[in-house]
């Protein structure tokens, strides 16, 4: 097989998957109004791979079959590979304004990153690395969409998972010749309604205490596996919208987030990547250096998102003529600074890339860590700037449907702006509302805040792993020199 078409992708979702939302099971995610917009967006991304002008930058020849496969699956071995992958991801991210963060490229990069270091998974006499390598090839050759889950349910956050009185987290119940049996839950499975596979990998840390090994595993299974079901949060799609132009982002880009429940689910041995191995769980991303590949994808997404929010801010300020004021220009300059900082970090990571022991090329980590720590602060501020620029205009902007309703004459007259007629101004400000004010915008802000984990924990990780000694030594050396010459 090779790259999927949009139509084939939509058809593949008719597989009996168990998706629950609003107290009911969804019969068809491609038609249900809460999911259909996201499904169409996914199909459009897949179909882009077949456009003659885009195919060269979105695909590459499979090293196994020679068929065209998605370029986000590539295992980068040269600087050119990094550039090509960046262009591919940026093309998809520009299409979704950076707001569809778990589009297939995210997990494609993720799985390619760990599978490139498959040898690290062959431990204690097992062949789990071969399982991982085979799965990566299967996903690449079949152009699979993948969701994943890393986090245990929030029950008692003061205790480690094996010490919980309410034992709700997914764990190994037993094993047999056929595989391992998993019972319990994991969160947050973004894209679960639209994925073919769920990749279950370790949480942030797994203790080595007795009993903890039952929670130390990694595997992948089809979303439609018997016993696996997902309970999704309510949709942020506004189903009572009078016009698709009223919520132009949320109507297309709600990825959905779900809790994955494993009801004695059998995971075949050939799909197991880690088993009862806390040490491997705790070091998997550092050992494989997949972390920097994943951070690269997220930085490209962040850049696309920042460029979109910056362009929206420019357009809104220009439409009402407020871009002539210094205080507004200062806010717009913030947008520029944020965007160019992300771009510079991405460039620095590529320039500083170094070979890994697995034969791949790893982008420099520190610039990517900078974007990882900055984006949770930058994006809420971007939303705030949109709110400040729109002010009361965002609160009072009517439905786009008013332009063809009985009040059309009044709307055409009284909703004009200095640099935009009513039709353009309503379209623009409805976009601004959806990007910075709506429930969709609120979910995007929360997503950025916790995208890669707890910000305080990440700050501690960054501090502890950063090479501080040369800088500390410089300070003491300077003080010694000053003292000697005093």
KEPAFI-672637 format. One line per field, with one value per residue (C-alpha): residue number from 0; residue in one letter; x, y, z. Coordinates in steps of 0.5 Angstrom, whole numbers, plus 2048, in hexadecimal, padded with zeros to 3 digits. Example, Ala and Ser with C-alpha at 12.3 -4.5 7.8 and 13.67 -1.06 7.14 Angstrom:
BEGIN
num (0:1);
residuo (A:S);
x (819:81B);
y (7F7:7FE);
z (810:80E);
REM end
This chain:
BEGIN
num (0:1:2:3:4:5:6:7:8:9:10:11:12:13:14:15:16:17:18:19:20:21:22:23:24:25:26:27:28:29:30:31:32:33:34:35:36:37:38:39:40:41:42:43:44:45:46:47:48:49:50:51:52:53:54:55:56:57:58:59:60:61:62:63:64:65:66:67:68:69:70:71:72:73:74:75:76:77:78:79:80:81:82:83:84:85:86:87:88:89:90:91:92:93:94:95:96:97:98:99:100:101:102:103:104:105:106:107:108:109:110:111:112:113:114:115:116:117:118:119:120:121:122:123:124:125:126:127:128:129:130:131:132:133:134:135:136:137:138:139:140:141:142:143:144:145:146:147:148:149:150:151:152:153:154:155:156:157:158:159:160:161:162:163:164:165:166:167:168:169:170:171:172:173:174:175:176:177:178:179:180:181:182:183:184:185:186:187:188:189:190:191:192:193:194:195:196:197:198:199:200:201:202:203:204:205:206:207:208:209:210:211:212:213:214:215:216:217:218:219:220:221:222:223:224:225:226:227:228:229:230:231:232:233:234:235:236:237:238:239:240:241:242:243:244:245:246:247:248:249:250:251:252:253:254:255:256:257:258:259:260:261:262:263:264:265:266:267:268:269:270:271:272:273:274:275:276:277:278:279:280:281:282:283:284:285:286:287:288:289:290:291:292:293:294:295:296:297:298:299:300:301:302:303:304:305:306:307:308:309:310:311:312:313:314:315:316:317:318:319:320:321:322:323:324:325:326:327:328:329:330:331:332:333:334:335:336:337:338:339:340:341:342:343:344:345:346:347:348:349:350:351:352:353:354:355:356:357:358:359:360:361:362:363:364:365:366:367:368:369:370:371:372:373:374:375:376:377:378:379:380:381:382:383:384:385:386:387:388:389:390:391:392:393:394:395:396:397:398:399:400:401:402:403:404:405:406:407:408:409:410:411:412:413:414:415:416:417:418:419:420:421:422:423:424:425:426:427:428:429:430:431:432:433:434:435:436:437:438:439:440:441:442:443:444:445:446:447:448:449:450:451:452:453:454:455:456:457:458:459:460:461:462:463:464:465:466:467:468:469:470:471:472:473:474:475:476:477:478:479:480:481:482:483:484:485);
residuo (X:X:X:X:X:X:X:X:X:X:X:X:X:X:X:X:X:X:X:X:X:X:X:X:X:X:X:X:X:X:X:X:X:X:X:X:X:X:X:X:X:X:X:X:X:X:X:X:X:X:X:X:X:X:X:X:X:X:X:X:X:X:X:X:X:X:X:X:X:X:X:X:X:X:X:X:X:X:X:X:X:X:X:X:X:X:X:X:X:X:X:X:X:X:X:X:X:X:X:X:X:X:X:X:X:X:X:X:X:X:X:X:X:X:X:X:X:X:X:X:X:X:X:X:X:X:X:X:X:X:X:X:X:X:X:X:X:X:X:X:X:X:X:X:X:X:X:X:X:X:X:X:X:X:X:X:X:X:X:X:X:X:X:X:X:X:X:X:X:X:X:X:X:X:X:X:X:X:X:X:X:X:X:X:X:X:X:X:X:X:X:X:X:X:X:X:X:X:X:X:X:X:X:X:X:X:X:X:X:X:X:X:X:X:X:X:X:X:X:X:X:X:X:X:X:X:X:X:X:X:X:X:X:X:X:X:X:X:X:X:X:X:X:X:X:X:X:X:X:X:X:X:X:X:X:X:X:X:X:X:X:X:X:X:X:X:X:X:X:X:X:X:X:X:X:X:X:X:X:X:X:X:X:X:X:X:X:X:X:X:X:X:X:X:X:X:X:X:X:X:X:X:X:X:X:X:X:X:X:X:X:X:X:X:X:X:X:X:X:X:X:X:X:X:X:X:X:X:X:X:X:X:X:X:X:X:X:X:X:X:X:X:X:X:X:X:X:X:X:X:X:X:X:X:X:X:X:X:X:X:X:X:X:X:X:X:X:X:X:X:X:X:X:X:X:X:X:X:X:X:X:X:X:X:X:X:X:X:X:X:X:X:X:X:X:X:X:X:X:X:X:X:X:X:X:X:X:X:X:X:X:X:X:X:X:X:X:X:X:X:X:X:X:X:X:X:X:X:X:X:X:X:X:X:X:X:X:X:X:X:X:X:X:X:X:X:X:X:X:X:X:X:X:X:X:X:X:X:X:X:X:X:X:X:X:X:X:X:X:X:X:X:X:X:X:X:X:X:X:X:X:X:X:X:X:X);
x (800:802:7FF:7F8:7F3:7EE:7E8:7EC:7ED:7E6:7E4:7E9:7E6:7E0:7E3:7DE:7E2:7DF:7DF:7DA:7D8:7D2:7D0:7CF:7D3:7D5:7D3:7D7:7DC:7DD:7D5:7D4:7D4:7D8:7DE:7DD:7E0:7E7:7E6:7E6:7EC:7F0:7ED:7EF:7F6:7F7:7F4:7FA:7FF:7FC:7FC:801:804:805:806:80E:80E:809:80C:812:813:813:81A:816:811:813:80C:80A:809:808:80E:80D:80F:816:81C:820:827:82A:829:825:820:81F:81D:818:815:814:811:80C:80A:809:805:800:800:7FF:7F9:7F6:7F9:7FD:7F6:7F6:7FC:7FB:7FA:7FE:805:805:805:809:80F:80E:80E:813:817:817:817:81E:821:81D:823:822:81C:81F:820:821:820:81A:819:815:819:817:810:811:815:80F:80A:80D:80E:807:804:808:806:7FF:7FF:7FC:7F9:7FB:7F9:7FD:7FC:801:7FE:7FA:7F3:7F4:7F1:7F6:7FB:7FF:801:804:800:801:7FF:7F9:7F3:7EE:7F2:7EF:7F6:7F7:7FB:7FD:7F8:7FB:7FF:7FE:801:7FD:7FF:7FE:7F7:7F6:7F1:7F0:7F0:7F5:7F4:7F4:7F3:7F3:7F1:7EE:7E8:7EC:7F1:7F3:7F7:7F9:800:800:807:80A:807:80D:810:80E:811:815:811:80E:807:80A:80C:805:804:80B:809:808:804:800:7F9:7F4:7EF:7E9:7EC:7E7:7E6:7E9:7E5:7E5:7E1:7E2:7E1:7DB:7DD:7DF:7DB:7D6:7D0:7CB:7CF:7CB:7D1:7D7:7DB:7D9:7DE:7E3:7E8:7E4:7DF:7E5:7EB:7E8:7ED:7E9:7EC:7EA:7EB:7ED:7EA:7ED:7E8:7ED:7F0:7F4:7FB:7FE:806:808:805:808:80E:810:80D:80E:815:814:81C:81A:814:817:81D:819:819:820:823:820:821:81A:818:81C:818:812:813:815:80E:80B:810:80E:806:808:80B:805:800:804:804:7FD:7FB:800:7FD:7F6:7F8:7FB:7F4:7F0:7F4:7F4:7ED:7EB:7F1:7F4:7FB:7FD:7FD:804:800:7FD:804:807:802:803:80B:80A:807:80C:812:80E:80E:815:817:814:817:81E:81E:81B:821:826:824:825:82C:82E:82C:830:831:82E:831:82B:82D:828:829:826:824:828:823:824:821:81B:81B:81A:814:811:811:80F:809:805:806:806:800:7FB:7FE:7FD:7F5:7F5:7F8:7F3:7EE:7F1:7F1:7EA:7E7:7DF:7DF:7E1:7DB:7D6:7D8:7D1:7D0:7D3:7CC:7C9:7CC:7C6:7C1:7BB:7C0:7C5:7C5:7C6:7CC:7CF:7CF:7D1:7D6:7DB:7E2:7E7:7EA:7E5:7DE:7D9:7DA:7E1:7E1:7DC:7E0:7E6:7E4:7E0:7E7:7EA:7E4:7E5:7ED:7ED:7E7:7E2:7E3:7E7:7EC:7EC:7ED:7F3:7F6:7F5:7F8:7FF:7FF:800:802:808:806:806:80A:80D:810:812:816:819:81B:81E:822:825:827:82A:832:832:83A:83D:839:83A:841:842:83F:844:849:847:847:84E:851:84D:850:857:857:854);
y (800:807:80E:80E:812:816:812:80C:80F:810:809:806:80A:805:7FF:7FF:803:805:80C:80F:816:81A:813:810:80B:80F:80A:80E:813:815:818:819:821:821:81D:81E:825:822:81C:820:824:81D:81B:821:821:81A:81C:822:81C:81B:822:822:829:826:81F:820:824:81F:819:814:80D:808:805:7FE:7FE:804:807:80E:80E:814:819:819:812:813:811:818:816:81C:824:823:81E:823:829:824:822:829:82B:825:827:82E:82D:829:82E:834:831:830:836:832:831:829:827:820:81F:819:81C:81C:815:813:817:814:80D:80E:811:80B:806:809:806:7FF:7FC:7FF:7FC:7F5:7F4:7EE:7E9:7EB:7EE:7F4:7F8:7F4:7F5:7FC:7FC:7F8:7FC:803:800:7FD:804:808:803:803:80B:80A:80F:80E:811:810:810:811:813:80F:812:817:814:815:81A:819:812:80E:809:803:806:808:806:806:802:805:806:801:7FB:7F4:7EF:7E9:7E6:7E0:7DD:7E2:7E8:7ED:7EF:7F6:7F9:800:807:80C:813:818:814:81A:818:812:813:813:80E:807:805:807:807:807:809:80A:810:815:810:809:807:801:7FF:7F9:7F9:7FE:7FA:7F8:7FF:7FF:7FD:800:7FD:7FF:7FC:7FE:803:7FE:7F8:7F5:7F7:7FE:804:80C:811:818:81E:823:825:82D:82D:832:82D:833:838:83B:83C:838:83E:840:83B:83A:836:832:82F:82C:82B:828:822:81F:81C:816:811:80A:805:7FE:7F8:7F2:7F4:7EF:7F2:7ED:7EB:7EE:7F5:7F5:7FA:7FB:7F6:7F6:7FA:801:802:802:806:80C:80D:80B:812:814:80D:80E:815:815:81B:820:81D:81E:825:827:825:829:82F:82F:82F:835:839:838:839:840:842:841:845:84A:84B:84B:851:855:854:856:85C:85F:85E:863:867:866:864:86B:86C:86A:866:861:861:85F:859:857:857:852:84E:84F:84E:847:845:846:843:83D:83D:83E:838:834:836:835:82E:82C:830:82C:825:820:818:813:80C:809:80D:812:81A:81D:824:828:828:82E:833:82E:82E:836:835:830:834:83B:839:838:83F:842:83F:842:848:848:846:84C:851:84F:850:857:859:857:859:85A:859:851:851:855:851:84E:848:848:845:84C:84E:84A:84B:851:855:855:85C:85F:85A:85C:863:863:85D:861:862:867:863:85D:85D:859:852:853:855:850:84A:84D:84E:848:844:849:847:83F:840:844:844:83D:837:834:83A:838:830:833:837:831:82C:831:831:82A:827:824:823:828:82E:82E:827:829:82F:82A:825:82B:82E:827:825:82C:82C:831:830:835:83B:83A:839:83F:843:840:841:849:84A:847:84B:851:850:84F:855:859);
z (800:800:802:803:800:803:801:803:80A:80C:80A:80E:814:813:817:81D:822:829:82A:82F:830:833:836:830:82B:824:81E:819:81B:813:814:81B:81B:822:81E:816:816:819:814:80E:810:811:80A:807:80A:807:800:800:7FF:7F8:7F6:7F0:7F3:7FA:7F9:7F9:7FF:803:801:800:7FD:802:803:804:7FE:7FA:7FA:7FC:804:808:809:811:812:80F:814:813:811:80E:80F:808:80B:811:80C:808:80E:811:80A:80A:811:810:80A:80E:814:810:80D:814:817:81C:820:81E:822:822:81A:818:817:81F:820:81A:81C:823:821:81C:821:826:820:81E:824:824:827:82E:82F:82E:835:83A:835:831:82A:82B:827:821:823:823:81C:819:81C:819:812:812:814:80F:809:80B:80C:813:818:81F:826:82C:833:839:83F:844:847:84C:852:858:855:85C:85B:856:851:855:85C:85A:85E:858:853:84C:848:842:845:843:845:843:83D:838:832:82E:832:838:83A:83C:841:843:840:83D:83B:837:830:82B:824:827:823:81C:81D:81B:820:828:82A:831:834:83B:840:842:847:84A:850:851:858:859:854:850:84A:849:846:842:83B:834:82E:828:826:821:824:822:827:82B:832:830:831:831:835:832:835:832:82B:82A:824:824:821:821:81D:818:813:812:812:819:81C:816:81B:820:81A:817:81C:822:823:829:82F:832:838:836:83A:839:83B:83B:835:832:82F:82A:82C:825:827:82E:82E:836:83B:842:842:846:844:83C:83E:841:83C:836:833:835:833:82C:82B:828:82D:828:822:826:828:821:81F:824:823:81C:81E:823:81D:819:81E:820:819:818:81F:81C:816:819:81E:818:814:81A:81C:814:813:819:818:81F:81C:81C:823:827:82C:827:823:82A:82A:823:824:82A:824:820:825:827:820:81E:825:823:81C:81F:824:81E:81A:81F:821:81A:819:820:81E:820:81E:822:824:820:819:819:81A:820:821:826:82C:830:82B:82B:832:832:82D:832:838:834:830:836:838:831:82E:834:833:82C:82D:832:82D:828:82D:82F:827:826:82D:82C:825:827:82C:827:820:81E:81A:813:811:813:80C:809:80E:80F:812:80C:80B:812:812:80C:80E:816:816:811:813:811:80C:80B:809:80E:80A:80B:812:815:812:815:81C:81C:81A:820:825:823:824:82A:82E:82C:830:82A:82C:834:832:82E:833:838:833:832:83A:83B:834:836:83E:844:843:84A:849:842:845:84A:845:840:846:848:842:83F:83F:844:846:841:843:84A:849:845:84B:850:84B:84A:852:853:84E:851:858:855:852:857);
REM end
